[in-house]
Amino acid sequence: MANATAVYDPVTMDSTPMIVPWATSIEKVLPKQIFALNNYPNPFNQTTTIQFGLLQHAKSVTLSVSNLFGQKVYEVTEDRVAAGTHEFTFDASNLSSGIYIYQINATGIDGQNFVASKRMILSK
């Protein structure tokens, strides 16, 4: 099959190729309101930069960091955040080494809540 030019439907045996696009529109690929980019550096020692993006203005955005037990170790809230990419420098100098989950909660102007989360590794 390495040199095949097309793959045909074995059931109907017609000449219609079985090539299906992986996405039919950009809306299926992009998130609706919020996306979290990977923090860098990761793993990190002391501080890391967390990036996230909003596709529209948000009434408020909350960044929270939890350990693997679900205990919240840090939280900050910003009101009236503009659309676009934002970054936050997280200082973990008072935390012990381990895996942490950061979660970004955004409340849209229309009152809808959107959540994105990622994990990060603190290595001291």
N, CA, C and O of each residue as an XYZ file, in Angstrom:
496
protein
N       0.810     -1.198      0.000
C       0.000      0.000      0.000
C       0.850      1.258      0.000
O       0.309      2.354     -0.143
N       2.139      1.139      0.152
C       2.989      2.321      0.227
C       2.945      3.133     -1.060
O       3.068      4.358     -1.026
N       2.769      2.457     -2.202
C       2.739      3.162     -3.477
C       1.327      3.380     -3.989
O       1.157      3.766     -5.146
N       0.308      3.147     -3.173
C      -1.077      3.299     -3.616
C      -1.387      4.764     -3.869
O      -0.935      5.643     -3.135
N      -2.154      5.012     -4.905
C      -2.541      6.382     -5.231
C      -3.896      6.741     -4.643
O      -4.167      7.920     -4.417
N      -4.759      5.755     -4.386
C      -6.063      6.010     -3.793
C      -6.540      4.735     -3.107
O      -6.137      3.634     -3.483
N      -7.373      4.882     -2.131
C      -7.970      3.741     -1.447
C      -9.453      3.753     -1.778
O     -10.104      4.794     -1.683
N      -9.992      2.600     -2.166
C     -11.378      2.529     -2.592
C     -12.209      1.768     -1.577
O     -11.691      0.958     -0.808
N     -13.502      2.041     -1.585
C     -14.438      1.393     -0.678
C     -14.583     -0.078     -1.063
O     -15.064     -0.382     -2.155
N     -14.169     -1.013     -0.169
C     -14.246     -2.429     -0.528
C     -15.673     -2.959     -0.569
O     -15.914     -4.000     -1.180
N     -16.625     -2.280      0.059
C     -18.007     -2.747      0.058
C     -18.674     -2.478     -1.284
O     -19.264     -3.379     -1.880
N     -18.582     -1.253     -1.755
C     -19.249     -0.898     -3.009
C     -18.352     -1.095     -4.220
O     -18.845     -1.183     -5.344
N     -17.053     -1.164     -4.011
C     -16.061     -1.347     -5.074
C     -16.168     -0.281     -6.159
O     -15.779     -0.517     -7.303
N     -16.690      0.883     -5.807
C     -16.734      1.950     -6.793
C     -15.422      2.722     -6.746
O     -14.549      2.419     -5.933
N     -15.286      3.692     -7.592
C     -14.026      4.418     -7.693
C     -14.005      5.689     -6.854
O     -13.188      6.579     -7.088
N     -14.900      5.772     -5.879
C     -14.922      6.929     -5.004
C     -13.858      6.747     -3.920
O     -13.956      5.817     -3.119
N     -12.855      7.607     -3.878
C     -11.820      7.458     -2.857
C     -12.399      7.647     -1.459
O     -13.330      8.429     -1.263
N     -11.842      6.927     -0.497
C     -12.283      7.025      0.901
C     -11.425      8.031      1.661
O     -11.007      7.766      2.788
N     -11.170      9.145      1.071
C     -10.379     10.181      1.719
C     -11.353     11.138      2.391
O     -12.188     11.754      1.729
N     -11.241     11.256      3.690
C     -12.161     12.077      4.463
C     -11.348     13.167      5.160
O     -10.366     12.860      5.835
N     -11.736     14.417      5.011
C     -10.994     15.473      5.718
C     -11.139     15.306      7.222
O     -12.203     14.921      7.707
N     -10.061     15.596      7.970
C     -10.085     15.420      9.428
C     -10.889     16.500     10.107
O     -11.320     16.302     11.243
N     -11.111     17.623      9.474
C     -11.970     18.679     10.027
C     -12.664     19.372      8.865
O     -12.030     19.711      7.865
N     -13.938     19.576      8.998
C     -14.663     20.205      7.908
C     -14.745     21.719      8.052
O     -15.041     22.425      7.087
N     -14.483     22.213      9.250
C     -14.477     23.660      9.413
C     -13.566     24.031     10.570
O     -13.288     23.215     11.448
N     -13.114     25.253     10.557
C     -12.203     25.727     11.602
C     -12.892     25.767     12.962
O     -12.215     25.676     13.986
N     -14.210     25.899     13.004
C     -14.931     25.948     14.270
C     -14.789     24.656     15.056
O     -14.832     24.684     16.286
N     -14.622     23.537     14.390
C     -14.465     22.271     15.083
C     -13.071     22.121     15.695
O     -12.872     21.293     16.583
N     -12.115     22.908     15.233
C     -10.742     22.801     15.703
C     -10.469     23.788     16.833
O      -9.818     23.434     17.816
N     -10.948     24.999     16.709
C     -10.674     26.029     17.709
C     -11.604     25.900     18.914
O     -12.769     25.532     18.762
N     -11.094     26.201     20.114
C     -11.974     26.193     21.274
C     -12.964     27.345     21.188
O     -12.743     28.307     20.452
N     -14.051     27.247     21.937
C     -15.100     28.259     21.847
C     -14.715     29.571     22.529
O     -14.987     30.638     21.980
N     -14.090     29.526     23.708
C     -13.847     30.756     24.445
C     -12.444     30.891     25.020
O     -11.899     31.995     25.050
N     -11.845     29.788     25.479
C     -10.605     29.868     26.229
C      -9.701     28.706     25.842
O     -10.173     27.617     25.516
N      -8.398     28.954     25.883
C      -7.450     27.868     25.678
C      -6.239     28.105     26.568
O      -5.847     29.245     26.817
N      -5.655     27.013     27.042
C      -4.468     27.079     27.882
C      -3.289     26.546     27.085
O      -3.350     25.455     26.518
N      -2.224     27.319     27.048
C      -0.993     26.867     26.416
C      -0.133     26.213     27.491
O      -0.350     26.444     28.681
N       0.827     25.410     27.090
C       1.703     24.780     28.077
C       2.540     25.832     28.785
O       2.990     26.805     28.180
N       2.740     25.616     30.085
C       3.614     26.527     30.819
C       5.058     26.261     30.402
O       5.391     25.169     29.943
N       5.894     27.253     30.566
C       7.303     27.074     30.249
C       8.151     27.794     31.278
O       7.750     28.869     31.725
N       9.280     27.279     31.674
C       9.709     25.914     31.375
C       8.872     24.903     32.151
O       8.256     25.234     33.164
N       8.859     23.684     31.667
C       8.156     22.593     32.345
C       8.928     21.308     32.082
O       8.976     20.868     30.934
N       9.523     20.696     33.072
C       9.508     20.980     34.505
C      10.241     22.290     34.822
O      11.059     22.772     34.038
N       9.923     22.843     35.987
C      10.512     24.113     36.374
C      11.004     24.067     37.814
O      10.630     23.186     38.588
N      11.848     25.033     38.155
C      12.412     25.165     39.487
C      12.168     26.605     39.932
O      12.806     27.510     39.394
N      11.310     26.849     40.850
C      10.948     28.163     41.403
C       9.825     28.852     40.632
O       8.725     28.994     41.165
N      10.071     29.288     39.379
C       9.046     30.038     38.653
C       8.797     29.447     37.266
O       9.685     28.844     36.663
N       7.575     29.631     36.777
C       7.203     29.222     35.433
C       6.207     30.235     34.879
O       5.544     30.940     35.640
N       6.104     30.305     33.578
C       5.174     31.218     32.922
C       3.998     30.418     32.380
O       4.177     29.470     31.615
N       2.802     30.808     32.781
C       1.572     30.156     32.340
C       0.909     31.070     31.315
O       0.667     32.245     31.590
N       0.617     30.531     30.139
C      -0.035     31.310     29.094
C      -1.427     30.762     28.835
O      -1.656     29.553     28.879
N      -2.349     31.674     28.564
C      -3.706     31.284     28.189
C      -4.261     32.329     27.236
O      -3.760     33.450     27.159
N      -5.287     31.949     26.524
C      -5.883     32.866     25.567
C      -7.389     32.894     25.685
O      -8.033     31.899     26.018
N      -7.930     34.065     25.402
C      -9.380     34.259     25.389
C      -9.784     34.701     23.988
O      -9.144     35.568     23.393
N     -10.839     34.104     23.472
C     -11.313     34.474     22.147
C     -12.272     35.651     22.185
O     -12.594     36.222     21.144
N     -12.734     36.020     23.379
C     -13.547     37.223     23.562
C     -13.305     37.756     24.969
O     -12.715     37.072     25.806
N     -13.760     38.973     25.223
C     -13.587     39.572     26.545
C     -14.256     38.716     27.607
O     -15.266     38.060     27.351
N     -13.671     38.732     28.819
C     -14.236     37.967     29.933
C     -14.527     38.906     31.088
O     -13.790     39.860     31.338
N     -15.616     38.620     31.786
C     -15.963     39.385     32.980
C     -14.920     39.182     34.064
O     -14.514     40.132     34.734
N     -14.483     37.926     34.235
C     -13.430     37.616     35.197
C     -12.704     36.344     34.777
O     -13.272     35.471     34.120
N     -11.432     36.261     35.172
C     -10.608     35.081     34.915
C      -9.935     34.702     36.223
O      -9.329     35.545     36.884
N     -10.044     33.420     36.598
C      -9.413     32.918     37.813
C      -8.401     31.852     37.440
O      -8.717     30.896     36.731
N      -7.172     32.028     37.929
C      -6.127     31.028     37.769
C      -5.936     30.360     39.116
O      -5.622     31.024     40.104
N      -6.123     29.045     39.161
C      -5.911     28.322     40.414
C      -4.949     27.171     40.174
O      -4.930     26.566     39.102
N      -4.148     26.881     41.196
C      -3.162     25.797     41.145
C      -3.484     24.844     42.280
O      -3.666     25.256     43.425
N      -3.554     23.549     41.940
C      -3.862     22.519     42.935
C      -2.807     21.424     42.881
O      -2.189     21.189     41.843
N      -2.609     20.751     44.028
C      -1.731     19.582     44.025
C      -2.538     18.371     43.576
O      -3.726     18.495     43.275
N      -1.910     17.211     43.528
C      -2.614     16.013     43.042
C      -3.672     15.499     44.004
O      -4.484     14.650     43.635
N      -3.674     16.003     45.233
C      -4.717     15.648     46.188
C      -5.948     16.527     46.028
O      -6.948     16.328     46.717
N      -5.881     17.502     45.120
C      -6.996     18.407     44.890
C      -7.001     19.615     45.813
O      -7.932     20.419     45.784
N      -5.959     19.745     46.635
C      -5.876     20.892     47.544
C      -5.392     22.107     46.772
O      -4.356     22.064     46.109
N      -6.150     23.191     46.865
C      -5.791     24.425     46.182
C      -4.627     25.073     46.917
O      -4.723     25.353     48.111
N      -3.519     25.314     46.200
C      -2.338     25.913     46.813
C      -2.143     27.366     46.390
O      -1.338     28.083     46.983
N      -2.877     27.803     45.365
C      -2.749     29.185     44.901
C      -3.987     29.536     44.087
O      -4.554     28.693     43.391
N      -4.396     30.802     44.188
C      -5.513     31.289     43.370
C      -5.415     32.797     43.215
O      -5.096     33.508     44.169
N      -5.689     33.281     42.017
C      -5.736     34.713     41.746
C      -6.859     34.963     40.749
O      -7.078     34.163     39.839
N      -7.577     36.087     40.923
C      -8.687     36.452     40.044
C      -8.459     37.845     39.481
O      -8.078     38.769     40.201
N      -8.698     37.978     38.191
C      -8.630     39.274     37.516
C      -9.994     39.575     36.916
O     -10.635     38.693     36.344
N     -10.439     40.821     37.046
C     -11.706     41.244     36.464
C     -11.469     41.949     35.142
O     -10.419     42.552     34.919
N     -12.468     41.861     34.263
C     -12.466     42.531     32.953
C     -11.183     42.268     32.178
O     -10.344     43.156     32.031
N     -11.039     41.063     31.693
C      -9.854     40.663     30.938
C     -10.179     40.712     29.447
O     -11.198     40.182     29.003
N      -9.305     41.350     28.689
C      -9.521     41.536     27.251
C      -9.239     40.245     26.488
O      -8.542     39.356     26.977
N      -9.786     40.163     25.298
C      -9.517     39.022     24.427
C      -8.054     39.033     24.012
O      -7.439     40.096     23.927
N      -7.496     37.862     23.753
C      -6.104     37.751     23.334
C      -5.343     36.778     24.205
O      -5.922     36.087     25.044
N      -4.033     36.731     23.998
C      -3.163     35.835     24.755
C      -2.599     36.577     25.956
O      -2.165     37.723     25.848
N      -2.612     35.910     27.096
C      -2.121     36.499     28.343
C      -1.121     35.552     28.985
O      -1.168     34.345     28.746
N      -0.217     36.086     29.798
C       0.707     35.220     30.520
C       0.850     35.678     31.962
O       0.688     36.854     32.288
N       1.158     34.713     32.810
C       1.265     34.935     34.246
C       2.493     34.186     34.740
O       2.687     33.017     34.409
N       3.320     34.855     35.529
C       4.490     34.203     36.117
C       4.102     33.664     37.475
O       3.726     34.417     38.373
N       4.197     32.354     37.616
C       3.822     31.666     38.848
C       5.076     31.364     39.658
O       5.999     30.715     39.166
N       5.106     31.837     40.903
C       6.234     31.616     41.812
C       5.880     30.480     42.759
O       4.964     30.602     43.573
N       6.607     29.379     42.649
C       6.344     28.198     43.469
C       7.453     27.962     44.482
O       7.699     26.824     44.883
N       8.119     29.027     44.896
C       9.249     28.862     45.812
C       8.828     28.316     47.169
O       9.654     27.736     47.874
N       7.562     28.484     47.554
C       7.106     27.983     48.857
C       6.442     26.606     48.759
O       5.908     26.112     49.752
N       6.468     25.980     47.577
C       5.858     24.659     47.388
C       6.937     23.585     47.291
O       8.090     23.873     46.968
N       6.549     22.353     47.574
C       7.492     21.245     47.450
C       7.431     20.669     46.035
O       6.482     20.919     45.292
N       8.443     19.903     45.679
C       8.498     19.277     44.360
C       7.293     18.380     44.145
O       6.797     17.756     45.083
N       6.824     18.317     42.909
C       5.693     17.454     42.593
C       4.974     17.911     41.344
O       5.411     18.826     40.646
N       3.861     17.250     41.082
C       3.026     17.576     39.928
C       1.854     18.421     40.417
O       1.200     18.090     41.406
N       1.605     19.507     39.712
C       0.521     20.413     40.056
C      -0.357     20.614     38.825
O       0.111     20.512     37.691
N      -1.624     20.898     39.063
C      -2.583     21.161     37.998
C      -2.969     22.633     38.069
O      -3.373     23.124     39.123
N      -2.843     23.335     36.946
C      -3.363     24.700     36.932
C      -4.628     24.734     36.098
O      -4.734     24.094     35.052
N      -5.580     25.503     36.595
C      -6.897     25.589     35.968
C      -7.231     27.049     35.755
O      -7.032     27.878     36.643
N      -7.736     27.357     34.580
C      -8.130     28.718     34.247
C      -9.632     28.721     34.041
O     -10.141     28.046     33.147
N     -10.341     29.474     34.863
C     -11.795     29.644     34.777
C     -12.077     31.031     34.236
O     -11.605     32.023     34.792
N     -12.825     31.109     33.180
C     -13.207     32.407     32.623
C     -14.722     32.505     32.613
O     -15.415     31.570     32.211
N     -15.227     33.644     33.057
C     -16.652     33.924     32.997
C     -16.865     34.949     31.897
O     -16.384     36.079     31.983
N     -17.591     34.544     30.865
C     -17.830     35.426     29.741
C     -18.757     36.567     30.098
O     -19.388     36.567     31.155
N     -18.831     37.532     29.215
C     -19.705     38.684     29.425
C     -21.161     38.238     29.503
O     -21.976     38.854     30.190
N     -21.476     37.154     28.785
C     -22.843     36.628     28.794
C     -23.128     35.742     30.008
O     -24.236     35.222     30.140
N     -22.136     35.562     30.904
C     -22.325     34.785     32.118
C     -21.934     33.326     32.012
O     -21.969     32.613     33.015
N     -21.561     32.857     30.826
C     -21.139     31.467     30.672
C     -19.758     31.250     31.268
O     -18.906     32.137     31.211
N     -19.533     30.060     31.846
C     -18.240     29.708     32.416
C     -17.490     28.774     31.479
O     -18.075     27.865     30.890
N     -16.185     29.009     31.350
C     -15.323     28.190     30.520
C     -14.096     27.817     31.329
O     -13.571     28.628     32.092
N     -13.640     26.576     31.156
C     -12.531     26.066     31.960
C     -11.503     25.401     31.057
O     -11.858     24.690     30.117
N     -10.223     25.636     31.348
C      -9.120     24.938     30.695
C      -8.110     24.589     31.774
O      -7.889     25.377     32.693
N      -7.489     23.409     31.674
C      -6.512     23.019     32.690
C      -5.370     22.252     32.065
O      -5.519     21.624     31.017
N      -4.227     22.314     32.725
C      -3.002     21.627     32.304
C      -2.236     21.223     33.554
O      -2.547     21.675     34.656
N      -1.236     20.372     33.378
C      -0.402     19.996     34.513
C       0.991     20.562     34.329
O       1.434     20.835     33.213
N       1.669     20.730     35.452
C       3.042     21.216     35.435
C       3.842     20.479     36.510
O       3.281     19.996     37.494
N       5.137     20.401     36.311
C       6.002     19.651     37.215
C       6.997     20.601     37.860
O       7.757     21.287     37.177
N       6.979     20.630     39.185
C       7.912     21.432     39.969
C       9.036     20.506     40.433
O       8.792     19.515     41.120
N      10.252     20.837     40.054
C      11.409     20.004     40.399
C      12.456     20.884     41.063
O      13.063     21.740     40.419
N      12.663     20.666     42.359
C      13.647     21.475     43.086
C      14.921     20.708     43.319
O      15.859     21.236     43.917
